[in-house]
Amino acid sequence: MVVDGFFIAGTVVCLLSTLICIGAAVIRQPPNDVTILAVAAVELFLLVYLVAGIFRQAGGEPVTGEVWEFWGYLLTALMIPVGAFWWAILERSQWSNLVLGAVGVTIFVMLYRMEQIWDGAVPA
Amino acid sequence: MNRHDATGEAAHTSDGAGVAGGTQEPGASAGTLSRGPGRLLIAVYGVFALAATARAAFQLATKFDEAPLAYVLTAVAALVYVFATVSLSRSGVRWYRYSLAAVSLELIGVLTVGTLSVVDPVLFPADTVWSVYGRGYGFVPLILPVLGLWWLYRHRAVTAANRRT
């Protein structure tokens, strides 16, 4: 896997988002603007990644792995912050911030797989 | 933990809370299992339901012939995760029992498949969710049912209270 700008940016966003949410949970805060924005940042990154992916592919950059698997991952990933947000705000407790914190971890793993597929690493 | 909210606020969760009817004690009202730490537990179950379903669909569609047994087991694991996610997020005695069954099945599955994949790698040439006790998924598949059973055990009184009525 080639470590490119997208992977670095995505890793930083996911890591910060998770740290902020876990931090808020530790100090017993219910989900607030800060943690919700932290999760929104992950979603924003994914949207940028989506648009960039469309342009990269339209511009002829080859996807070495299965193209539809890449898009499957990306479209699924886009739903995760939204779903977590919905699930978290139904209960205003510090546990909901841990739900939001799980977004960054999950998206990081999915980003790792997407980058593997794009660069043609053999799926595990 | 704000379990006290349970009576006032839980009513609008979209579950069939009416299943157990008016037999529940106030503290056991809708979605007891999905409160507090349960929210995180169910969220992680949801992620695994999604991951296992997607992986099973991919494996069955593209390389079923390579290892039919292993890939069918991924599909079974996916179904168990989906079912457990739904049942844990619902309330009532019936859903509690369904959850207990699903989470137990999950633990048996990960232990059986994990052991088989260590003892006989030829039988399981491919990675399933449960291969080598879920190593490919950071052993979360092994930890998750244990936490699930602990969480269900902690809420056993809810079931007992309902059973009496």
Interface residues (C-beta under 8 A of the other chain):
Chain A: E66 E69 G72 T76 I80 G83 A84 W87 A88 L90 E91 R92 S93 W95 S96 L98 V99 A102 T106 A124
Chain B: M1 N2 D5 E9 T13 S34 R35 G36 P37 G38 R39 L40 I42 A43 V44 G46 V47 L50 A54 F58 T62 D127 G136
